[in-house]
Amino acid sequence: MRKTTCLPVLSLFAAALVLCCSALSLAQNREKYVISAKAGGINAITGQARVFGKGDSDWQQLMVTDDLRAGDRVRTDFDGRVEILLNPGSYFRVGGNSEVEMSNNSLDNLELRLIKGTAIVEATGVDDLELNINISTPHTKLAIVRHGLYRVSVVPGDTTELVVRKGRVVLSDNQTKVKGGNKVIFSQTNTSVAKLTDEDKKAEEEIDAWSKERAQTLAKANRRTTHGMLATAFSSNIDPFRSWRYARGYGLWFFNANAGCYTFIPWYYGWRSPYGTSYTTGTYNPYAWAGRNYGNGGNTGGGSTPTSTGSGGNGGGNGNGNGGGNGHSRGRLLNDDR
């Protein structure tokens, strides 16, 4: 990571150039698609943001190419906004005058600690998707267990406010389940739960507007990720599956150079954002690309790449041969760990 330096105020042109170079650098320094057993990738930054890496002696400028490690802290100025990648399909967005620590960046025990300020979690998914995104504050600890939209605000020494617009949260101290449409206030001595009022539902700050804008940008990047982009990535010698259960179950992060950021590519259909937009596999089925199909039937064989998975009986698709009845169809899979 880079040390912070004091520079004269950049012109708008120079600032734009820096952002463009950062986006290009991101494509060069990270993989074109990401199958990683860790969360913490920085996906977007606006305004001023710094990072205090574990083992570092001072704060440094946060870069869009950074990957947070366990113990790293991020701090934003009043104009700062930061988007952090969690498990594929989920985003942690930090507002201005905020500080967050990546307590654990493994997906099995994912945890972030909001020290002060406000953060929004957008968790895309399907109705039966089970998540485990742990968030702690000075006043409480909770787990996001369903796809939805969540806002956490911390006033140090005072209270933590949790707003569950959509989804479900489990409070760690008593295992209470909080569903969408509720607000929880935590203090050092008390916890109160109440329904969101009309005023609560309409309340919106800059981080709320930015989060919605980012959600639309990412969904658009998903829809504009073409078959050719994915085919190029998966034609490399890098194994897209790598024995990571989240990748096999959900999908992957994919860098869309046109959008200058990573978007989510799900393995299957029906994936949607709590903001109302949807994610699609669209033109690509990674399991069929590797020669394996899960579920009932499905595409298999050689030929051109199938675009969707069949559901029972004989698989369809453009490849040669038919998908088997029930069970698994196995073909070539790089570094299969089973």
C-alpha positions as CSV (number, residue, x, y, z in Angstrom):
1,M,0.0,0.0,0.0
2,R,1.1,3.6,-0.7
3,K,2.1,6.2,1.9
4,T,-0.1,9.3,2.0
5,T,1.6,12.4,0.7
6,C,0.6,16.1,0.8
7,L,0.0,17.3,-2.7
8,P,-1.5,20.5,-4.1
9,V,-5.1,20.4,-5.0
10,L,-5.5,18.5,-8.3
11,S,-7.4,20.0,-11.1
12,L,-10.6,18.3,-12.2
13,F,-8.8,17.0,-15.2
14,A,-6.0,15.5,-13.2
15,A,-8.3,13.9,-10.8
16,A,-10.3,12.3,-13.6
17,L,-7.0,11.0,-15.0
18,V,-6.0,9.5,-11.7
19,L,-9.4,7.7,-11.5
20,C,-9.1,6.4,-15.0
21,C,-5.6,5.1,-14.4
22,S,-6.7,3.5,-11.2
23,A,-9.4,1.6,-13.1
24,L,-6.9,0.5,-15.7
25,S,-4.5,-0.5,-13.0
26,L,-7.2,-2.6,-11.4
27,A,-7.7,-4.6,-14.5
28,Q,-4.0,-5.2,-14.8
29,N,-3.2,-6.0,-11.2
30,R,-6.1,-8.1,-10.3
31,E,-7.6,-11.1,-12.0
32,K,-10.1,-10.6,-14.7
33,Y,-12.5,-12.7,-12.6
34,V,-12.1,-13.3,-8.9
35,I,-12.6,-16.6,-7.1
36,S,-11.1,-15.9,-3.8
37,A,-11.6,-17.4,-0.3
38,K,-11.3,-13.9,1.1
39,A,-13.5,-10.8,1.2
40,G,-12.3,-7.2,1.4
41,G,-11.6,-6.1,-2.2
42,I,-12.0,-2.3,-2.7
43,N,-14.4,-1.8,-5.6
44,A,-15.1,1.9,-5.6
45,I,-13.9,5.1,-3.9
46,T,-15.2,8.7,-4.0
47,G,-13.7,11.6,-2.0
48,Q,-11.0,11.0,0.6
49,A,-10.4,7.6,2.2
50,R,-7.5,6.2,4.1
51,V,-6.4,2.8,5.3
52,F,-4.4,1.7,8.4
53,G,-3.0,-1.7,7.5
54,K,-2.3,-4.2,10.2
55,G,1.3,-3.8,11.1
56,D,1.6,-0.4,9.5
57,S,2.7,2.7,11.5
58,D,0.5,5.3,9.9
59,W,-2.6,5.9,7.8
60,Q,-2.2,5.6,4.1
61,Q,-4.2,6.6,1.1
62,L,-6.8,3.9,0.2
63,M,-6.6,2.8,-3.4
64,V,-9.2,1.1,-5.5
65,T,-6.7,-1.7,-6.1
66,D,-6.4,-2.5,-2.4
67,D,-7.5,-5.7,-0.8
68,L,-8.2,-5.4,2.9
69,R,-6.7,-8.0,5.2
70,A,-8.0,-9.0,8.7
71,G,-7.1,-6.2,11.0
72,D,-7.0,-3.4,8.4
73,R,-9.1,-0.3,9.1
74,V,-10.6,2.2,6.6
75,R,-11.5,5.8,7.5
76,T,-13.4,8.3,5.3
77,D,-13.5,12.1,5.4
78,F,-16.8,13.9,5.2
79,D,-16.9,13.5,1.4
80,G,-15.5,9.9,1.4
81,R,-17.4,6.9,0.2
82,V,-16.0,3.3,-0.1
83,E,-17.4,0.1,-1.5
84,I,-16.0,-3.2,-0.2
85,L,-16.7,-6.6,-1.8
86,L,-17.9,-9.2,0.6
87,N,-19.1,-12.7,-0.5
88,P,-20.0,-12.6,-4.2
89,G,-23.2,-10.7,-4.5
90,S,-22.9,-8.6,-1.3
91,Y,-21.5,-5.1,-0.9
92,F,-20.5,-3.1,2.2
93,R,-20.7,0.7,1.5
94,V,-19.1,3.1,3.9
95,G,-20.4,6.7,4.3
96,G,-18.6,9.9,5.1
97,N,-16.9,10.5,8.5
98,S,-16.9,6.8,9.1
99,E,-14.4,4.1,10.2
100,V,-14.6,0.4,9.7
101,E,-12.3,-2.5,10.5
102,M,-12.1,-5.8,8.5
103,S,-12.1,-8.1,11.5
104,N,-12.2,-11.3,9.6
105,N,-12.0,-11.5,5.8
106,S,-12.6,-15.3,5.5
107,L,-16.0,-16.1,4.0
108,D,-16.8,-18.8,6.6
109,N,-16.3,-16.2,9.5
110,L,-16.8,-12.9,7.7
111,E,-16.9,-10.0,10.1
112,L,-16.6,-6.2,9.8
113,R,-16.6,-3.8,12.8
114,L,-18.2,-0.4,12.3
115,I,-16.4,1.9,14.7
116,K,-18.2,5.1,13.8
117,G,-20.3,6.5,11.1
118,T,-22.7,4.8,8.7
119,A,-22.5,1.8,6.4
120,I,-25.0,0.2,4.1
121,V,-25.0,-3.5,3.2
122,E,-26.6,-4.5,-0.1
123,A,-27.0,-8.3,-0.2
124,T,-28.3,-9.6,-3.5
125,G,-29.7,-13.1,-3.8
126,V,-32.7,-15.3,-4.0
127,D,-35.4,-16.0,-1.5
128,D,-33.9,-19.1,0.1
129,L,-30.3,-17.9,0.1
130,E,-28.6,-18.2,3.5
131,L,-25.9,-15.7,4.3
132,N,-23.6,-15.1,7.3
133,I,-22.3,-11.6,7.2
134,N,-21.3,-10.6,10.8
135,I,-21.2,-6.9,11.8
136,S,-20.1,-5.7,15.2
137,T,-20.1,-2.2,16.7
138,P,-19.2,-0.8,20.1
139,H,-22.7,-1.7,21.3
140,T,-23.7,-5.0,19.6
141,K,-23.0,-7.8,17.2
142,L,-25.3,-9.1,14.6
143,A,-25.4,-11.4,11.6
144,I,-27.1,-10.7,8.2
145,V,-28.6,-14.0,7.2
146,R,-30.8,-13.2,4.2
147,H,-30.5,-11.1,1.1
148,G,-31.7,-7.6,1.6
149,L,-30.9,-4.0,2.4
150,Y,-29.4,-2.9,5.7
151,R,-28.1,0.3,7.3
152,V,-26.0,0.5,10.4
153,S,-25.1,3.8,12.1
154,V,-22.8,4.3,15.1
155,V,-22.5,7.3,17.4
156,P,-19.4,6.4,19.5
157,G,-20.2,6.3,23.2
158,D,-23.9,6.7,22.5
159,T,-25.9,4.2,20.4
160,T,-26.0,2.0,17.3
161,E,-28.9,2.1,15.0
162,L,-29.8,-0.8,12.7
163,V,-32.4,-0.3,9.9
164,V,-33.5,-3.5,8.2
165,R,-35.4,-2.3,5.1
166,K,-35.5,-5.7,3.6
167,G,-34.0,-9.0,4.7
168,R,-33.3,-10.6,8.1
169,V,-30.8,-10.1,10.9
170,V,-30.0,-12.3,13.9
171,L,-28.8,-10.5,17.0
172,S,-25.9,-12.3,18.6
173,D,-26.6,-11.7,22.2
174,N,-30.1,-13.3,22.4
175,Q,-30.6,-14.8,18.9
176,T,-33.5,-12.5,18.2
177,K,-34.5,-12.4,14.6
178,V,-35.2,-8.9,13.1
179,K,-37.1,-8.9,9.8
180,G,-37.5,-6.2,7.1
181,G,-39.4,-3.1,8.0
182,N,-37.9,-2.8,11.5
183,K,-35.4,-0.5,13.3
184,V,-33.3,-1.5,16.3
185,I,-31.6,0.9,18.7
186,F,-28.7,-0.4,20.8
187,S,-27.1,1.3,23.7
188,Q,-24.7,0.1,26.4
189,T,-27.7,-0.9,28.6
190,N,-30.7,-1.4,26.4
191,T,-32.0,-2.7,23.1
192,S,-35.3,-1.5,21.5
193,V,-37.1,-2.7,18.4
194,A,-39.7,-0.7,16.5
195,K,-41.5,-0.7,13.1
196,L,-40.1,1.7,10.6
197,T,-42.3,4.8,10.4
198,D,-43.2,6.5,7.2
199,E,-40.6,9.1,8.0
200,D,-38.0,6.4,8.6
201,K,-38.8,4.9,5.2
202,K,-38.5,8.2,3.4
203,A,-35.3,9.3,5.2
204,E,-32.3,9.4,2.9
205,E,-28.8,10.7,3.3
206,E,-25.9,11.0,0.8
207,I,-24.7,7.4,1.5
208,D,-28.2,6.1,0.7
209,A,-28.3,7.8,-2.6
210,W,-24.8,6.7,-3.5
211,S,-25.5,3.1,-2.5
212,K,-28.6,3.1,-4.8
213,E,-26.5,4.6,-7.6
214,R,-23.8,2.0,-7.2
215,A,-26.4,-0.8,-7.2
216,Q,-27.7,0.4,-10.5
217,T,-24.2,0.7,-11.9
218,L,-23.3,-2.8,-10.9
219,A,-26.5,-4.4,-12.2
220,K,-25.9,-2.6,-15.5
221,A,-22.3,-3.9,-15.6
222,N,-23.7,-7.4,-15.1
223,R,-26.1,-7.1,-17.9
224,R,-23.4,-5.7,-20.2
225,T,-20.9,-8.5,-19.4
226,T,-20.9,-10.4,-22.7
227,H,-20.4,-14.0,-23.6
228,G,-17.1,-13.0,-25.2
229,M,-15.8,-11.4,-22.0
230,L,-16.6,-14.5,-20.0
231,A,-15.3,-16.9,-22.6
232,T,-12.0,-15.1,-22.7
233,A,-11.6,-15.3,-18.9
234,F,-12.5,-18.9,-18.7
235,S,-10.4,-20.0,-21.6
236,S,-7.3,-19.3,-19.5
237,N,-5.5,-21.9,-17.5
238,I,-6.7,-20.5,-14.2
239,D,-9.3,-22.8,-12.6
240,P,-12.5,-20.8,-12.0
241,F,-13.8,-23.1,-9.3
242,R,-10.7,-23.6,-7.1
243,S,-12.6,-25.6,-4.4
244,W,-14.3,-22.6,-2.9
245,R,-17.8,-23.5,-1.8
246,Y,-19.2,-19.9,-2.3
247,A,-18.0,-19.9,-5.9
248,R,-19.7,-23.3,-6.6
249,G,-22.9,-22.3,-4.8
250,Y,-23.4,-18.7,-5.8
251,G,-21.3,-17.1,-8.5
252,L,-18.2,-15.0,-8.9
253,W,-16.9,-11.4,-9.0
254,F,-16.0,-10.4,-12.6
255,F,-14.1,-7.3,-13.7
256,N,-16.0,-5.4,-16.3
257,A,-13.5,-3.0,-17.9
258,N,-16.2,-0.8,-19.4
259,A,-17.6,-0.1,-15.9
260,G,-14.2,0.0,-14.3
261,C,-15.2,-2.3,-11.4
262,Y,-16.2,-5.8,-10.4
263,T,-19.7,-7.0,-10.8
264,F,-21.4,-10.2,-9.7
265,I,-22.1,-13.1,-12.1
266,P,-24.4,-15.6,-10.5
267,W,-24.3,-19.3,-11.4
268,Y,-28.1,-19.4,-11.8
269,Y,-31.2,-17.3,-12.6
270,G,-33.5,-15.5,-10.2
271,W,-30.8,-13.4,-8.5
272,R,-31.9,-9.8,-7.7
273,S,-30.9,-6.7,-5.8
274,P,-33.0,-5.3,-2.9
275,Y,-33.1,-2.1,-5.0
276,G,-35.2,-3.9,-7.6
277,T,-32.7,-4.6,-10.3
278,S,-31.8,-8.1,-11.3
279,Y,-28.6,-10.0,-12.1
280,T,-28.4,-12.6,-14.8
281,T,-26.1,-15.4,-16.0
282,G,-27.5,-14.3,-19.4
283,T,-25.2,-15.8,-22.0
284,Y,-22.9,-18.0,-20.0
285,N,-23.0,-21.2,-17.9
286,P,-19.6,-21.8,-16.2
287,Y,-20.5,-25.4,-15.2
288,A,-21.3,-26.3,-18.7
289,W,-18.2,-24.5,-19.9
290,A,-16.1,-26.9,-17.7
291,G,-18.1,-29.9,-18.7
292,R,-20.0,-30.4,-15.5
293,N,-23.7,-30.0,-14.8
294,Y,-25.5,-30.0,-11.5
295,G,-29.2,-30.8,-10.9
296,N,-31.6,-32.7,-13.0
297,G,-30.3,-33.1,-16.5
298,G,-28.5,-30.1,-18.1
299,N,-26.3,-29.3,-21.0
300,T,-23.2,-31.4,-21.7
301,G,-21.0,-32.5,-24.4
302,G,-18.8,-30.7,-26.9
303,G,-19.7,-28.1,-29.4
304,S,-20.5,-24.5,-28.7
305,T,-21.1,-23.3,-25.2
306,P,-24.6,-23.8,-23.8
307,T,-26.3,-20.7,-22.5
308,S,-28.5,-22.3,-19.7
309,T,-28.9,-25.4,-17.7
310,G,-31.7,-27.8,-18.4
311,S,-34.2,-28.9,-15.7
312,G,-34.9,-32.6,-15.9
313,G,-35.0,-35.3,-18.5
314,N,-32.6,-34.6,-21.4
315,G,-30.6,-31.4,-21.3
316,G,-30.9,-29.0,-24.1
317,G,-28.2,-26.6,-25.2
318,N,-26.0,-26.2,-28.3
319,G,-23.4,-28.8,-27.4
320,N,-23.3,-32.3,-28.9
321,G,-24.9,-35.0,-26.8
322,N,-27.7,-35.0,-24.2
323,G,-27.6,-34.3,-20.5
324,G,-28.1,-37.4,-18.3
325,G,-31.3,-37.8,-16.3
326,N,-30.9,-37.1,-12.6
327,G,-27.6,-36.5,-10.9
328,H,-24.3,-35.2,-12.0
329,S,-22.8,-35.1,-15.4
330,R,-19.0,-34.9,-15.3
331,G,-16.5,-33.8,-17.9
332,R,-13.3,-31.9,-17.7
333,L,-12.9,-29.7,-14.7
334,L,-9.5,-28.2,-13.9
335,N,-8.1,-29.1,-10.5
336,D,-11.3,-30.8,-9.4
337,D,-10.8,-31.2,-5.7
338,R,-13.3,-34.0,-5.1
